[in-house]
Amino acid sequence: MAEIAKPNIEKLGKKGQITFLFYNDENRFDKIETLFDGNLNTHTGYGVLLSPTNSDRKIIFELHQKSNIWAYGQKYTDGGGSTPKPVSLYEKSNNDEDFKLIQSNIPTKDNEWYLLANNLEKGIYKMTYTSAYTMFTEWYVEDINPYRCLINQNQNYYSTKSNFLNLGQTKDNTQLENWYNKYGADDVNVITQNLNNKEFPMSKDENGIWKTDFQLDMNEVIDNIELVDIDEENKSIKYNCNDYRILDLCDDQFKLTMCKIK
C-alpha cells in the first residue's frame, strides 16, 4: 500500500473515508484512484482532469464523515486553455436525486497543497469545471469530527454506523478504540433518524479474503447488495432495507458512549 501524501499542516486531522462514484477518465487521463496513491506527479501528463471537452467531466463522490478536502495539482496547458481554473461544488439532498449548487468558482492552485473544500457534511457531492482546465494529482480527505459513538447496554457494545450490531464485551482499550473507529457513527443523532439501509464492515481473514464481520440477514434485503470499496483497508457490504431507528432497537436502559479517535 502506498504511503499517504498529505499537506504539511499543523494539527491536520486523521484521514477520512471517501468513495468515488463517478469519473470518466476517457482511458487516457489518470484513474480517479490515483488521487490517493501517494504520488504528487501525473501518471499520464493529464492528471485527474476537469475540462469542458466532455459533458461527463465531473467527479461524484461520497464523504463518510464531516471533512475538509485538500488538493494538489500540476500545470497543464494546451490550445483550449490552461490550469488552474475554478471549480463548482454541488451537494445531493437525501430526498432528492438532483444536486444543489453550494459553492461556485472555488479557486484551485498548481504545484502546492491547498484547501479545496472545507467543513463538508457527510453526504454525496459533485465537482465540475467552470472554464478551461483544473488538474488534480492528489487529494487528502481530512476527518474533522474525531468523535465516534457506540451504544452500551447489558454490558455489551453495539454499533451505530448504519446498523445495530452486537459487538459484545471488549477485551481491552485497544479493541474498544478499534470498535469506535470501525463501528461508531460520528453523529449521535443517528440513533433517532429513520434509516433505510444497513452496512456490514468487512475484514480480511488469514488467507487475505474479505469477509463481513457479521452474518447478513438476507430476509431484510429489499434491493441489490452493494460492495462499498472505500479504500484498500476499508470495505463493507451495504443493502437497502425497511425503515428502522436504532433507538427503537435499544433496550429501555442504555448508554451512549463516545470516544475521540486518534
C-alpha positions in Angstrom: 0.0 0.0 0.0 1.4 3.4 -1.0 2.3 5.9 1.7 -0.4 8.6 2.1 0.5 12.0 0.7 -0.8 14.9 2.8 -0.3 18.6 3.3 2.2 19.8 6.0 -0.5 21.4 8.2 -0.2 21.8 11.9 -2.8 19.7 13.7 -4.1 18.1 10.5 -6.9 15.6 11.2 -6.7 11.9 10.5 -7.5 10.6 7.1 -11.2 10.4 6.4 -13.1 7.9 4.2 -14.3 8.7 0.7 -15.9 6.7 -2.1 -15.7 7.8 -5.7 -19.0 7.2 -7.5 -18.2 8.6 -11.0 -15.3 10.0 -13.1 -14.8 9.5 -16.8 -11.0 9.2 -17.5 -11.7 8.5 -21.2 -9.0 5.8 -21.0 -6.3 8.5 -21.3 -6.4 10.6 -18.2 -5.2 9.4 -14.7 -7.5 7.0 -13.0 -9.5 8.5 -10.1 -7.9 6.1 -7.7 -4.5 7.8 -8.2 -5.7 10.7 -6.1 -4.7 8.6 -3.1 -1.6 6.7 -4.4 0.9 9.0 -2.6 2.3 10.4 -5.9 2.1 14.1 -6.5 3.1 13.7 -10.1 0.8 12.8 -13.0 0.7 9.3 -14.5 -0.4 10.4 -18.0 0.5 14.0 -18.2 -3.1 15.0 -17.7 -3.7 14.1 -14.1 -7.4 13.8 -13.0 -8.6 16.5 -15.3 -11.8 18.6 -15.3 -12.4 20.3 -18.6 -15.2 21.5 -20.9 -14.3 19.0 -23.6 -16.7 16.3 -22.4 -20.1 16.6 -20.8 -19.2 13.8 -18.4 -16.3 15.8 -17.0 -17.2 15.7 -13.3 -16.3 13.9 -10.1 -19.0 12.5 -8.0 -18.0 11.2 -4.5 -19.4 10.3 -1.1 -17.9 11.5 2.1 -18.4 9.2 5.0 -17.8 11.8 7.7 -17.6 15.6 8.1 -14.5 16.6 6.2 -12.1 19.0 4.7 -10.7 18.2 1.2 -7.1 19.2 0.5 -5.8 19.0 -3.1 -2.6 19.1 -5.1 -2.3 19.6 -8.8 0.2 20.4 -11.6 0.3 22.7 -14.5 -1.4 21.7 -17.7 -1.9 23.8 -20.9 -3.0 23.3 -24.5 -4.8 25.2 -27.2 -8.0 25.1 -25.1 -6.6 26.9 -22.1 -4.5 26.1 -19.0 -4.8 25.4 -15.3 -5.6 26.4 -12.7 -9.2 27.3 -13.2 -12.0 27.3 -10.6 -14.4 24.5 -9.9 -18.0 24.3 -8.7 -19.3 22.1 -5.9 -22.8 20.5 -5.7 -24.5 18.5 -2.9 -27.1 15.8 -3.3 -30.1 16.0 -1.0 -31.1 12.9 1.0 -34.6 13.0 -0.5 -33.8 14.3 -4.0 -31.9 12.8 -7.0 -30.8 16.3 -8.0 -27.6 18.1 -7.0 -27.8 21.6 -5.5 -25.0 24.1 -6.1 -23.4 25.0 -2.8 -20.3 26.9 -3.9 -19.2 28.2 -7.3 -15.8 29.5 -8.6 -13.7 27.7 -6.0 -10.1 28.7 -6.7 -7.5 26.0 -7.4 -3.7 26.1 -7.5 -0.8 24.4 -9.2 2.2 22.7 -7.6 1.2 23.2 -4.0 -1.3 21.8 -1.4 -4.4 23.9 -0.9 -7.8 23.7 0.9 -10.2 22.8 -1.9 -13.4 22.4 0.2 -13.9 22.8 3.9 -16.4 21.8 6.5 -18.4 19.4 4.3 -21.0 17.3 6.0 -21.2 13.6 5.4 -23.0 13.0 2.0 -22.7 12.8 -1.8 -21.1 15.6 -3.8 -20.4 16.5 -7.4 -17.5 18.7 -8.6 -17.4 20.2 -12.0 -15.3 22.6 -14.1 -16.2 26.3 -14.6 -13.9 27.1 -17.5 -10.9 25.5 -19.2 -8.9 23.1 -17.0 -8.4 22.0 -13.5 -6.0 19.2 -12.7 -5.7 17.1 -9.6 -2.9 14.7 -8.8 -3.6 14.0 -5.1 -6.3 14.6 -2.5 -6.3 14.3 1.2 -9.6 13.9 2.9 -9.4 15.2 6.5 -11.8 13.9 9.1 -12.7 17.0 11.1 -15.0 15.2 13.5 -12.8 12.9 15.6 -15.5 11.6 17.9 -17.4 8.3 17.4 -20.2 6.9 19.4 -21.4 3.4 20.4 -24.3 2.1 22.4 -23.7 0.1 25.6 -26.4 -2.0 27.2 -26.3 -5.1 29.3 -22.5 -4.8 29.4 -22.3 -5.2 25.6 -21.3 -2.7 23.0 -23.4 -2.1 19.9 -22.6 -0.4 16.6 -24.3 2.8 15.4 -22.8 3.2 12.0 -25.7 2.4 9.6 -26.5 -0.7 11.6 -27.1 -2.1 15.1 -24.7 -5.0 15.6 -23.9 -6.6 19.0 -20.2 -6.3 19.2 -20.0 -8.0 22.6 -17.7 -7.2 25.6 -14.4 -5.6 24.9 -11.2 -7.3 25.8 -9.1 -4.2 26.3 -8.9 -0.5 25.5 -7.2 -1.1 22.1 -10.0 -3.3 20.9 -12.6 -0.8 22.2 -10.9 2.1 20.3 -10.9 -0.1 17.1 -14.6 -0.7 17.6 -15.3 3.1 17.9 -13.3 3.7 14.7 -14.9 0.9 12.7 -18.5 0.6 14.0 -19.1 4.0 15.6 -21.1 6.8 13.9 -19.7 10.4 14.0 -23.2 11.9 14.7 -25.0 11.0 17.9 -28.3 12.0 16.3 -28.1 8.9 14.0 -29.9 6.8 16.7 -33.1 8.9 16.3 -33.0 9.1 12.5 -35.1 6.9 10.1 -32.6 4.7 8.3 -33.3 2.6 5.2 -30.1 0.7 4.7 -27.7 -1.4 6.6 -23.9 -1.6 6.3 -21.7 -4.6 7.4 -18.0 -3.8 7.7 -15.5 -6.4 6.4 -12.2 -7.7 7.5 -9.5 -9.9 5.8 -9.1 -13.5 7.0 -5.8 -15.3 7.3 -5.9 -16.1 3.6 -6.4 -12.4 2.6 -10.0 -12.9 1.7 -12.5 -10.2 2.6 -15.5 -11.3 4.7 -18.2 -9.5 6.6 -17.6 -9.3 10.4 -21.2 -10.3 11.0 -23.7 -12.5 9.1 -26.1 -10.8 6.8 -29.9 -11.4 7.2 -31.0 -12.0 3.6 -34.6 -11.6 4.6 -34.0 -7.9 5.2 -32.7 -7.2 1.7 -35.1 -5.3 -0.5 -32.6 -4.1 -3.1 -29.3 -5.1 -4.6 -26.4 -5.9 -2.3 -23.5 -3.4 -2.9 -19.8 -3.6 -2.1 -18.6 -0.3 -0.6 -14.9 -0.1 -1.5 -13.7 2.9 0.4 -10.0 2.1 0.2 -7.5 -0.8 0.4 -8.2 -1.2 4.1 -11.9 -0.3 4.4 -14.6 -2.3 2.7 -18.2 -3.2 3.6 -21.4 -4.7 2.3 -24.4 -2.4 2.1 -28.1 -3.0 1.2 -31.4 -1.3 1.4 -33.9 -2.5 3.9 -37.2 -1.4 5.5 -37.1 1.8 7.6 -35.8 1.4 11.2 -34.5 3.5 14.0 -31.6 2.4 16.2 -33.3 3.9 19.2 -36.3 1.5 18.7 -33.9 -1.4 18.7 -32.3 -0.5 22.1 -33.5 -1.7 25.5 -35.2 0.7 27.8 -31.9 1.4 29.6 -28.8 2.0 27.6 -25.8 4.3 27.5 -24.5 6.3 24.5 -20.7 6.3 24.8 -18.2 8.4 22.9 -14.5 8.3 22.1 -12.1 10.7 20.4 -10.3 8.8 17.6 -6.6 9.4 17.4 
